């Protein structure tokens, strides 16, 4: 049984955690690919968040530390409210649970939703390559798309329809995470980047108000992809939190 389970974000895979796990030689860390990513099974056509939650739940034999980045952090939230007894601690790295921002700052959420429309329109039009470029401009490593090899671009573009099918879970909370957040009793750490999307601080503010035992930290020079760009710093924050 591992000590910790780490969940990656949308369009990535378990490899994003390599530089973080390298800092934990004495911690048994397990990773898993989300549906339609890496070596995982494909999306089954149903509710994506529910499928991902059930896959993560199956990795538990006993309570452990749960760590999620981006969309993986929202799956971690779903697991935390469905099975709070399974968590020793919960770490959310850049959690894209936009519904929290909708509650904390409706106008700022509306601005984010407007900015997301071109991505969703491109997906609806079948232009997944354009959608991927637009999406990663906000949520990827700065300048990463231009440096990415063609086969990597093709792989990411092929997954872009998953961005559309997960939108309601993030923006409308179809998984009913929000009303159950006060039931989470384990310690919670939220880590964000100072150069991330402007909606992120409001997501954090919304979540902080729902948890009883929550600490938040910001890595000032980081963007959204903290596990990739600031792995050792992120690991240090997690290690201090779990100590």
N, C-alpha and C positions, 0 to 999 in steps of 0.2 A: 504494500500500500504506500503510495507516494506521500510526501509531506505537503506538497503544493500542486495545484493544477493551474495551468496558464492557458488562457484563451485568446487567440489572435483576433484582429479586426477584419472587416470585409475587404476582399480582394487580395488579402495576404495569405499566409499559412503559418504553420508552427515555427518555421525557421526565424521569424522576426524576434523570437525570444533568445536566440543563441548568445548574444553578448550579455544578457541579463543573467541567464542560467550559469554562465561561466564564472560569475561572481559568487555563486552559492555552491562551492565544492562539497559542503557537508549537508546540503539539503537535497533530498530526493524530489526532483521536479518532474512532473509529467506534463506533456503538451498534447493537444489534439487539434486536428483540422476540423473546421466547421463544414457543414454540408456544402458540396460543390467546390471545395477548396482542397488543394494538396491531394492527399491520398484518401480523403473522406468519400463517403457515398454522395451521390448527387442529391440535390434538393428533391424532395418527394412530391412536390406540387401542392402540399398543404401549407399550413402556417409555418413559415420558416423559423421563427423564433422558438416555437414549440418543438420542432424537430431538433434544433440545436440544443435546447434545454434538456431534452430527453437524452441526447447523446452525452452531454456533460454529466448528467445525473448518474448515468450508468458507470462512470469512472470512479464513483465513490463507494468505498467499503466501510469507511469510518470518517469522522470529521477531519477536514484538512484546510489549509490556507488556499483561498480561491483568488486568482489574479486575472483580470481581464483588461484588454486594451480595445478602445473604440467600440465597434459592434460587439466584440467579445465581452466588453464590460457590461453591456446591456443583457447579454445572456447570463452573465454572472449575477446581475441584479434579479433576473427572473428566478434563478436557482436559489438565491438568498431568500426571496419571499415565499417560494414554494416549499423549500426544505431548509429552513434556518438552522435546524439542529445539525446539519452536516458541515457547517462552516466554523472553523476556528477563527478566521479573520477574512475580511473582504477588502481587496485592493482594486480600485477602479482607476485606470489610466486613460485620461481623455475620454470619458464615457459619453457617447453620442446619444444620450437619452433626451432628445429634444423636448419631450413633453414636460420635463422639469423646468426648462427655460420658459416654456409656454405658461407655466404657473407663476414663475418668479418675475418674468418681464415679458408680458404679451407683445409689446411693440417690438422689442428686439427679436423675439421669436418670429414675428411676422416678417421682419426684414430678412432673417435667415431663410424663411420659407420662400420668399420672393427670389432670393439669389439661387435657390436650389432648382427653380423651375426649368432653366435651360438644360440642366442635366437630365431631368425626367422627360423633357420634351424630346431630347435627342434619343433617349432610350425608346420612347414610344414610336419614334420615326424609324427605328432600326439602325440608327447611326451610332453604334456602340463605341466605335473608335473615338468619335468626337465627344461622346458622353464621358468616356474614360479620361480624356485629356482635361476636360472641364472639371471633373470631379477631383482628380489628383492635384489640380492647381490649388484647390482649397484644403485637401485632406491628405496629400502625399508629401514626400520629401521635396523641398524647394528645388526646382530645376530637374527633378528626377525623371519626368516624362521625356524631356529632350535627350537625356543620356541613356534611356532605356533601350535595349536591343529590340529588334522587330518582333522576335518570338515572344518576348515578355509582354510587349504591348498587346499582341494578339491574344495572349492568355488572359490578360486583365480585361480587355474589351469583351471577351466571351462571357465573363462573369457579370458584366454591368447590369443585365436584367435583374440580378439579385438585389441591386440597390433599389430598384422600383418595388419589388415585392416585399421588402422589409420596411419601406417608408412608413406605413401606417402603424406598425408596432412602435416605431421610434417617436412619431409625432402625435399619434392618437392614443398610445398606450393600450393597444388592443389586448395585450397580455395581462392587463390589470396589475401592473407593478406598483404604480404610485400609491393607491390606497393601502397597500400592505407594507410599505417601507418601514413604518414604525414598529412592525413585528420583528425586524432584524435586530437581534440582540448582540451579535458579535461586534468587535471593533472594526471600524471602517476607515480606510485611507483613500483619499482621492488625490491623484497626481495629475497636474495639467502643465501645459507649456505656455509661457508668456507670449509666444508668437502664434498661438493657435487662433482659430476662428473667434470673432468677437462674441459669438453665442456661448462659448464654453464657460466663461465665468458665471453666467446666469444659470447654466445647468448645474454647476457646482453649488451655487447659492440655493437653488431649489432643493437639491439633494441634502445639503447640510441641514436644512430646516426640518427634514423628515427623519433623520437618524438621531438616535439617542447618544451614540458614542462615535463621533466622526472627527477626523483630522484631515485637513487639506493642505497640500504644499504645491508650490509652483516652481518649475524650472524655467528661469527667466528667458534664457536664450534658446529654448526648445519650441518646436512647432508641434504638430499633431503626432508625428511618428516617433515618439519618445523612445520606445524599445529599440528602434533601429539607430537613431542618432545620438541618444544619451543613455545607452544601456547601463554602464557602470554607475552613473549618477542615480538612475532609477533604482537599481539594485540596492544602492546605499540607503535610499529612503525606505525601501521595503524592508531591508534588514533591520533598520532602526525601529521600524513600526512593529515588526514581529518579535523583537527581542524581549 
